[in-house]
Amino acid sequence: MRIRDYGISLGVALYIFLTLNGLAYTVAQRSLLPRRAVRFFYGMLAPYQSYGTNNVELVAEGKTKDGSWETIDLLPYFPGSTGERTFRELLLSRRAQGETATAQGYAGLAEQIRIKEMDRGRSYSEVRLHIDTWPMAPDGYEVLRLPVFTKAIDPVSLE
């Protein structure tokens, strides 16, 4: 029984050490361990790495036969909670690979949306994507999503 207790204590101490190492990496970009070993614990601290003051949402528009642009509902393509949708819409796995991979990801996404919309009977000659950004409000997610506050930005550069 004593060996089991030591094993549990050692496991807890190791976990605490690795988590503190992840915290040190988050705060000071310094670690006592190889980068590969600390990445998991660094990722666990992701909610504490940054905080934005703007809401963001991917917007898709399809070009109709008469040349006008029509907003496409992306909810069927990104089901889930608002926070999960935002992470998926920002193509974070592509973004981590660089700007070229991000641009390719959005080009592929636009083409997939165009094809799926065609299958649903809505034919678009082109689909363009941008990200709407607007200030957060304590009263709710969409409260300040008004034309005066909303700004469209490029999804690749986020500018």
Buried (B, 14 or more C-beta within 10 A) or exposed (E): EEEEEEEEEEEEEEEEEBBEBBBBBBEEEEBEBEEEBBBEBBEBBEEEEEEEEBBBBBBBBBBBEEEEEEEBEBEEBBEEEEEEBBBBBBBEEBBEEEEEBBBBBBEEBBEEBBEBBEEEEEEBEEBBBBBBBBBEEEEEEEBBBEEEBBEEBEBBEEE
